[in-house]
Amino acid sequence: MTERPVIMVGFVPVAVTSLAQFQPDGSVIVVDEPDVIRKRELRPKADEASVVRDLIAWEYQLDGAADAFYNAHRDLDPVAVAPLQEYATPFAARLAERYGLPTGGHGALRILRDKAVLRKVSGAAGILNPESVEVTGPDEVRAFMARHPGPAVLKPANRQAALGTRILASADEIDEAWAETTAMDEGVMVPDRGFELRMLVERCVQGREYSVELLVERGRVLFGNVTGKDLYPGGRPVELGHLVPADIPGELDTLLRTETERLLTAVGFGTGVAHCEWIVENGRPYLVECAGRFPGDGIVDLIDRAYRIDLVRAFWTLMKGEPLPTPLPEKAPGAAAIRFLHTGAGVVESVSGVEEARALPGVQLCSVTVEPGAEVRELRSSWDRIGSAVTEAATGAEALAAAVRALDRVEVKVRPAQDLPA
């Protein structure tokens, strides 16, 4: 009898590797955009993965795409459907509904994918949101900043990876920021046809940032974690690192988890993983955004290391409609951290110190993704970082310190951007 497949929407190499740990060969079907498959050269990668049965090209981000896919592929009879990328979440939810499988819910995922709609829905439920309005041009941003003195955040309502997000210290920055944020291009990660860009301007909430990761079955939380975040300084809120679990008082940990549960109830989230980001200002958590998918940036790996679990396997178990064999832990017996690397923009001349960093106590992984001759871009989104170090330790402070020490050993020399030919 042929193994019923799982359908993974969006090709993520680390997710394919994770599935291979417990899925039989030829039991995973990946769906991705035709342009993305071509630009990322995904066919050879899919062929190399023995767990992958097929890579189906489908314009899944278009309206009606899930229903069209279902009618064209009713014979697939999957045992689970799940998204592995932000833009895939509504499609995967609707496709799971059509196949009669567990899902976060198409309605819930449509809300989570649109930051402007999420503000309205969560605000009506009593969840704190920064003052926020949709804007169509720089003059509307100026009017907002005149009404709300102080820093503001200009960002897309429907993009990912902090792409196009700028912190505006004053109205003098608006025109330049608008031109930059509306011209952002995700390159190989998106189809060539593009999609509508909608912009928000919001009051810049001042405080520490956290994320909450919940594993949920039909609205009931089975596992929760709070991640502490550090951001690069400056006007672009790109994440510098993460710590699991966050080193915070128990009262704040409980408050962040409770607010995230209230948010998922407000949008009607069913079964799956949610990743919600918060900024705590004067002891009160304000919603940044929330995604109905796994977090990126290596946070899943940190959770597995700190809690000694396999979160991916637990997730797919629920998406198949099966019970977890054992309860997941409430507390983490250890801690794990990741720290990211970036240099000034330019052309890489040399890379050194990686092996020395890997040999340091507590360091589990250390990598640099550029080689001599590669171009390093100005830090504008998560895609522009060029390396990372992952550590484990008994406490959060020790894990974080180990990650900092590791990247201190790594040296990436670049020829500054101003020395490059035009």
Summary of the structure (lengths in Angstrom):
residues: 422
radius of gyration: 21.4
end to end distance: 60.7
largest distance: 66.5
contacts: 1413
relative contact order: 0.11
helix: 35%
strand: 28%
